[in-house]
Amino acid sequence: MLTVYSAPWCFHCRETIDFLKETNICFTLVQIEEASPEIVEKVVEVNGGDDWVVPTLEYNGQWRPGQFFNEALLTADLKKMGVISK
């Protein structure tokens, strides 16, 4: 299942979550500020090692670093990750 690492104050996280809900993509939501140190460390690593960036996505070991919400880019990345069919 797709995992979304998010923060409640993050506009791009909310947009990403709304998009996933609207397109009926199942996901697990992890609030980064409440996550275990191990999870935070992995999200930091995925985002270049300096700090965590949200929304960061993970699906079957494939990671998408945090980015501004862009529906077309998100859709393309979800297809590449195998979350949605091509």
DSSP file (Angstrom, degrees, kcal/mol; ACC not computed):
  #  RESIDUE AA STRUCTURE BP1 BP2  ACC     N-H-->O    O-->H-N    N-H-->O    O-->H-N    TCO  KAPPA ALPHA  PHI   PSI    X-CA   Y-CA   Z-CA
    1    1 A M              0   0    0      0, 0.0    59,-0.4     0, 0.0     2,-0.2   0.000 360.0 360.0 360.0 148.9    0.0    0.0    0.0
    2    2 A L  E     -a   27   0A   0     24,-0.7    26,-2.7    57,-0.1     2,-0.4  -0.486 360.0-154.5 -69.1 136.0    1.1    3.6   -0.7
    3    3 A T  E     -aB  28  58A   0     55,-2.8    55,-2.1    24,-0.2     2,-0.5  -0.966   3.0-159.6-116.0 133.0    2.3    5.5    2.4
    4    4 A V  E     -aB  29  57A   0     24,-3.1    26,-3.0    -2,-0.4     2,-0.6  -0.955   4.4-156.0-113.1 119.7    2.1    9.2    2.6
    5    5 A Y  E     +aB  30  56A   0     51,-3.2    51,-1.6    -2,-0.5     2,-0.2  -0.869  35.8 156.4 -94.6 122.8    4.4   11.0    5.0
    6    6 A S  E     -a   31   0A   0     24,-2.7    26,-3.1    -2,-0.6    27,-0.4  -0.781  41.1-136.7-141.9 171.7    2.7   14.3    5.8
    7    7 A A    >   -     0   0    0     -2,-0.2     3,-1.8    24,-0.2     7,-0.2  -0.991  24.7-129.6-136.4 139.9    2.2   17.2    8.1
    8    8 A P  T 3  S+     0   0    0      0, 0.0     6,-0.1     0, 0.0    -1,-0.1   0.761 107.9  51.8 -63.2 -24.9   -1.2   18.8    8.9
    9    9 A W  T 3  S+     0   0    0      4,-0.0     2,-0.7    -3,-0.0    -3,-0.0   0.489  85.1 107.2 -87.4  -3.5    0.0   22.3    8.2
   10   10 A C    <>  -     0   0    0     -3,-1.8     4,-2.1     1,-0.2     5,-0.2  -0.678  52.4-163.8 -87.2 113.7    1.4   21.4    4.8
   11   11 A F  H  > S+     0   0    0     -2,-0.7     4,-2.4     1,-0.2     5,-0.2   0.908  92.1  51.5 -58.6 -44.8   -0.7   22.7    1.9
   12   12 A H  H  > S+     0   0    0      1,-0.2     4,-2.0     2,-0.2    -1,-0.2   0.812 108.0  53.0 -67.6 -29.6    1.0   20.4   -0.7
   13   13 A C  H  > S+     0   0    0      2,-0.2     4,-3.0    -6,-0.2     5,-0.2   0.937 109.2  48.2 -66.7 -47.2    0.3   17.4    1.6
   14   14 A R  H  X S+     0   0    0     -4,-2.1     4,-2.7     1,-0.2    -2,-0.2   0.912 112.1  49.3 -60.5 -42.6   -3.4   18.3    1.8
   15   15 A E  H  X S+     0   0    0     -4,-2.4     4,-2.3     2,-0.2    -1,-0.2   0.912 112.6  47.9 -63.1 -42.0   -3.5   18.7   -2.0
   16   16 A T  H  X S+     0   0    0     -4,-2.0     4,-2.5     2,-0.2    -2,-0.2   0.929 113.1  47.5 -64.2 -46.0   -1.8   15.3   -2.5
   17   17 A I  H  X S+     0   0    0     -4,-3.0     4,-2.5     2,-0.2    -2,-0.2   0.915 111.5  50.5 -63.1 -43.9   -4.1   13.6    0.0
   18   18 A D  H  X S+     0   0    0     -4,-2.7     4,-2.8    -5,-0.2    -1,-0.2   0.918 110.5  50.2 -59.9 -43.3   -7.2   15.1   -1.6
   19   19 A F  H  X S+     0   0    0     -4,-2.3     4,-1.9     2,-0.2    -2,-0.2   0.928 110.2  49.5 -60.9 -45.6   -6.0   14.0   -5.0
   20   20 A L  H  <>S+     0   0    0     -4,-2.5     5,-2.9     1,-0.2    -1,-0.2   0.909 113.5  46.4 -61.6 -42.0   -5.4   10.4   -3.7
   21   21 A K  H ><5S+     0   0    0     -4,-2.5     3,-1.5     3,-0.2    -2,-0.2   0.926 111.3  51.3 -65.0 -44.7   -8.9   10.3   -2.2
   22   22 A E  H 3<5S+     0   0    0     -4,-2.8    -1,-0.2     1,-0.3    -2,-0.2   0.812 113.5  44.8 -63.8 -30.5  -10.6   11.8   -5.3
   23   23 A T  T 3<5S-     0   0    0     -4,-1.9    -1,-0.3    -5,-0.2    -2,-0.2   0.251 113.6-118.0 -98.8  12.3   -8.9    9.1   -7.5
   24   24 A N  T < 5 +     0   0    0     -3,-1.5     2,-0.6     1,-0.2    -3,-0.2   0.838  57.1 156.8  57.0  39.0   -9.7    6.3   -5.1
   25   25 A I      < -     0   0    0     -5,-2.9    -1,-0.2    -6,-0.2     2,-0.2  -0.867  38.5-134.1 -95.4 119.7   -6.1    5.4   -4.3
   26   26 A C        +     0   0    0     -2,-0.6   -24,-0.7    -5,-0.0     2,-0.3  -0.465  36.3 162.4 -72.5 142.3   -5.8    3.7   -1.0
   27   27 A F  E     -a    2   0A   0     -2,-0.2     2,-0.4   -26,-0.1   -24,-0.2  -0.989  37.9-124.5-155.9 159.8   -3.0    4.9    1.2
   28   28 A T  E     -a    3   0A   0    -26,-2.7   -24,-3.1    -2,-0.3     2,-0.5  -0.926  27.8-143.0-106.1 135.1   -1.7    5.0    4.8
   29   29 A L  E     -a    4   0A   0     -2,-0.4     2,-0.5   -26,-0.2   -24,-0.2  -0.867  15.3-173.5-104.1 129.2   -1.1    8.4    6.3
   30   30 A V  E     -a    5   0A   0    -26,-3.0   -24,-2.7    -2,-0.5     2,-0.8  -0.979  20.2-141.1-121.3 118.3    1.9    9.0    8.6
   31   31 A Q  E >   -a    6   0A   0     -2,-0.5     3,-2.0   -26,-0.2     4,-0.5  -0.704  13.2-150.1 -77.5 113.7    2.1   12.4   10.3
   32   32 A I  G >  S+     0   0    0    -26,-3.1     3,-0.9    -2,-0.8    -1,-0.2   0.812  92.7  58.7 -59.3 -34.6    5.9   13.0   10.2
   33   33 A E  G 3  S+     0   0    0    -27,-0.4    -1,-0.3     1,-0.2   -26,-0.1   0.630 112.9  40.3 -72.6 -11.4    5.9   15.0   13.4
   34   34 A E  G <  S+     0   0    0     -3,-2.0    -1,-0.2     2,-0.1    -2,-0.2   0.344  94.6 112.1-112.1   1.9    4.5   12.0   15.3
   35   35 A A  S <  S-     0   0    0     -3,-0.9    -3,-0.0    -4,-0.5    -5,-0.0  -0.292  75.6 -93.5 -78.8 160.8    6.6    9.4   13.5
   36   36 A S     >  -     0   0    0      1,-0.1     4,-2.4    -2,-0.0     3,-0.3  -0.292  37.1-109.2 -66.8 156.2    9.3    7.3   15.1
   37   37 A P  H  > S+     0   0    0      0, 0.0     4,-2.5     0, 0.0     5,-0.1   0.833 119.3  57.0 -56.7 -32.8   12.9    8.5   14.9
   38   38 A E  H  > S+     0   0    0      2,-0.2     4,-1.9     1,-0.2     5,-0.1   0.906 108.2  45.5 -66.5 -41.5   13.6    5.7   12.5
   39   39 A I  H  > S+     0   0    0     -3,-0.3     4,-2.5     2,-0.2     5,-0.2   0.933 112.9  50.0 -66.8 -45.6   10.9    6.8   10.1
   40   40 A V  H  X S+     0   0    0     -4,-2.4     4,-2.5     1,-0.2    -2,-0.2   0.918 109.4  52.6 -59.3 -43.0   11.9   10.4   10.3
   41   41 A E  H  X S+     0   0    0     -4,-2.5     4,-2.3    -5,-0.2    -1,-0.2   0.900 109.8  48.2 -59.9 -42.0   15.6    9.4    9.6
   42   42 A K  H  X S+     0   0    0     -4,-1.9     4,-2.7     2,-0.2    -1,-0.2   0.914 111.4  49.4 -65.9 -42.9   14.5    7.5    6.5
   43   43 A V  H  X S+     0   0    0     -4,-2.5     4,-1.4     2,-0.2    10,-0.3   0.890 111.0  50.4 -64.4 -38.6   12.4   10.4    5.2
   44   44 A V  H  <>S+     0   0    0     -4,-2.5     5,-2.9    -5,-0.2     7,-0.4   0.934 111.0  49.4 -61.8 -45.9   15.3   12.7    5.8
   45   45 A E  H ><5S+     0   0    0     -4,-2.3     3,-1.6     1,-0.2    -2,-0.2   0.922 109.0  51.4 -59.0 -46.5   17.6   10.3    3.8
   46   46 A V  H 3<5S+     0   0    0     -4,-2.7    -1,-0.2     1,-0.3    -2,-0.2   0.811 108.8  53.8 -60.6 -30.5   15.1   10.1    0.9
   47   47 A N  T 3<5S-     0   0    0     -4,-1.4     3,-0.4    -3,-0.2     4,-0.3   0.061 134.9 -79.0 -97.8  24.7   15.1   13.9    0.8
   48   48 A G  T < 5 -     0   0    0     -3,-1.6    -3,-0.2     1,-0.2    -2,-0.1   0.393  65.3 -87.2 100.2  -3.4   18.8   14.4    0.5
   49   49 A G  S   <S+     0   0    0     -5,-2.9    -4,-0.2     2,-0.2    -1,-0.2   0.397 108.0  88.6  90.3  -3.9   19.9   14.0    4.1
   50   50 A D  S    S-     0   0    0      1,-0.4     2,-0.3    -3,-0.4    -2,-0.1   0.854  99.6 -26.4 -95.1 -39.9   19.5   17.5    5.4
   51   51 A D  S    S-     0   0    0     -7,-0.4    -1,-0.4    -4,-0.3    -2,-0.2  -0.971  70.8 -85.5-164.4 164.5   15.9   17.5    6.7
   52   52 A W        -     0   0    0     -2,-0.3     2,-0.4    -3,-0.1    -8,-0.1  -0.574  37.2-165.5 -81.2 149.5   12.6   15.9    6.0
   53   53 A V        -     0   0    0    -10,-0.3    13,-0.4    -2,-0.2   -48,-0.1  -0.997  20.9-110.3-133.6 136.5   10.3   17.2    3.3
   54   54 A V  S    S+     0   0    0     -2,-0.4   -48,-0.2     1,-0.2   -42,-0.2  -0.914  86.8  40.5-125.5 153.4    6.7   16.4    2.9
   55   55 A P  S    S+     0   0    0      0, 0.0    12,-0.7     0, 0.0     2,-0.4   0.321  72.2 167.3 -81.6 128.2    4.7   15.0    1.2
   56   56 A T  E     -B    5   0A   0    -51,-1.6   -51,-3.2    10,-0.2     2,-0.3  -0.900  18.1-156.0-103.3 137.3    7.1   12.1    0.8
   57   57 A L  E     -BC   4  64A   0      7,-2.3     7,-2.8    -2,-0.4     2,-0.4  -0.870  11.1-171.5-117.4 148.1    5.6    8.9   -0.7
   58   58 A E  E     +BC   3  63A   0    -55,-2.1   -55,-2.8    -2,-0.3     2,-0.3  -0.999   7.2 172.1-137.9 136.3    6.7    5.3   -0.4
   59   59 A Y  E >  S- C   0  62A   0      3,-2.6     3,-2.2    -2,-0.4   -57,-0.1  -0.915  73.5 -25.4-145.9 116.1    5.3    2.3   -2.3
   60   60 A N  T 3  S-     0   0    0    -59,-0.4     3,-0.1    -2,-0.3   -58,-0.1   0.874 127.8 -45.8  49.2  45.2    6.8   -1.2   -2.2
   61   61 A G  T 3  S+     0   0    0      1,-0.3     2,-0.5     0, 0.0    -1,-0.3   0.428 113.4 119.2  81.9  -1.7   10.3    0.2   -1.3
   62   62 A Q  E <   -C   59   0A   0     -3,-2.2    -3,-2.6    19,-0.1     2,-0.4  -0.844  49.1-155.6 -98.5 133.6   10.1    2.9   -4.0
   63   63 A W  E     -C   58   0A   0     -2,-0.5    -5,-0.2    -5,-0.2    -7,-0.0  -0.850  16.6-163.9-114.7 144.2   10.3    6.4   -2.7
   64   64 A R  E     -C   57   0A   0     -7,-2.8    -7,-2.3    -2,-0.4     3,-0.1  -0.970  28.1-132.5-120.6 111.5    9.2    9.8   -4.0
   65   65 A P        -     0   0    0      0, 0.0   -11,-0.1     0, 0.0   -18,-0.1  -0.133  40.2 -75.7 -59.2 160.4   10.8   12.7   -2.2
   66   66 A G        +     0   0    0    -13,-0.4     2,-0.3   -23,-0.2   -10,-0.2  -0.290  63.2 166.1 -59.5 138.6    8.7   15.6   -1.0
   67   67 A Q        -     0   0    0    -12,-0.7     2,-0.1    -3,-0.1     3,-0.1  -0.963  42.7 -85.8-149.0 161.0    7.6   18.0   -3.8
   68   68 A F        -     0   0    0     -2,-0.3     2,-0.3     1,-0.1   -55,-0.0  -0.417  62.6 -92.1 -61.9 148.7    5.2   20.8   -4.5
   69   69 A F        +     0   0    0     -2,-0.1     2,-0.3     4,-0.1    -1,-0.1  -0.523  55.8 160.3 -70.0 127.0    1.8   19.4   -5.5
   70   70 A N     >  -     0   0    0     -2,-0.3     4,-3.0     1,-0.1     5,-0.3  -0.879  29.2-152.7-146.0 111.2    1.5   19.0   -9.3
   71   71 A E  H  > S+     0   0    0     -2,-0.3     4,-2.7     1,-0.2     5,-0.2   0.881  94.0  48.5 -56.8 -44.6   -1.2   16.7  -10.4
   72   72 A A  H  > S+     0   0    0      2,-0.2     4,-2.3     1,-0.2    -1,-0.2   0.923 115.2  43.9 -64.6 -44.4    0.4   15.7  -13.7
   73   73 A L  H  > S+     0   0    0      2,-0.2     4,-2.5     1,-0.2    -2,-0.2   0.904 114.1  50.4 -68.0 -40.2    3.8   15.0  -12.1
   74   74 A L  H  X S+     0   0    0     -4,-3.0     4,-2.6     2,-0.2    -2,-0.2   0.928 111.0  49.0 -62.3 -44.9    2.2   13.1   -9.2
   75   75 A T  H  X S+     0   0    0     -4,-2.7     4,-2.0    -5,-0.3    -2,-0.2   0.924 111.8  48.9 -60.6 -45.1    0.2   11.0  -11.6
   76   76 A A  H  X S+     0   0    0     -4,-2.3     4,-2.3     1,-0.2    -1,-0.2   0.914 112.8  47.7 -61.6 -43.1    3.3   10.2  -13.7
   77   77 A D  H  X S+     0   0    0     -4,-2.5     4,-2.2     1,-0.2    -2,-0.2   0.893 109.5  52.3 -67.0 -39.1    5.2    9.3  -10.6
   78   78 A L  H  X>S+     0   0    0     -4,-2.6     5,-2.2     2,-0.2     6,-1.1   0.864 110.2  49.9 -64.6 -34.8    2.4    7.1   -9.3
   79   79 A K  H ><5S+     0   0    0     -4,-2.0     3,-0.9    -5,-0.2    -2,-0.2   0.932 110.2  49.5 -66.4 -45.9    2.4    5.3  -12.6
   80   80 A K  H 3<5S+     0   0    0     -4,-2.3    -2,-0.2     1,-0.3    -1,-0.2   0.867 111.3  49.9 -60.3 -36.7    6.2    4.7  -12.5
   81   81 A M  H 3<5S-     0   0    0     -4,-2.2    -1,-0.3    -5,-0.2    -2,-0.2   0.645 115.1-117.4 -77.1 -14.7    5.9    3.4   -9.0
   82   82 A G  T <<5S+     0   0    0     -3,-0.9    -3,-0.2    -4,-0.7    -2,-0.1   0.594  79.8 123.6  87.5  12.1    3.1    1.0  -10.0
   83   83 A V  S   <S+     0   0    0     -5,-2.2     2,-0.3    -6,-0.2    -4,-0.2   0.895  80.6  23.7 -70.9 -40.5    0.5    2.5   -7.8
   84   84 A I  S    S-     0   0    0     -6,-1.1    -2,-0.3    -9,-0.2    -1,-0.2  -0.921  94.7-102.3-124.5 152.4   -1.8    3.1  -10.7
   85   85 A S              0   0    0     -2,-0.3    -5,-0.1     1,-0.1    -6,-0.1  -0.355 360.0 360.0 -74.2 154.9   -1.9    1.4  -14.0
   86   86 A K              0   0    0     -7,-0.1    -1,-0.1    -2,-0.1    -7,-0.1   0.447 360.0 360.0 -79.2 360.0   -0.5    3.0  -17.1
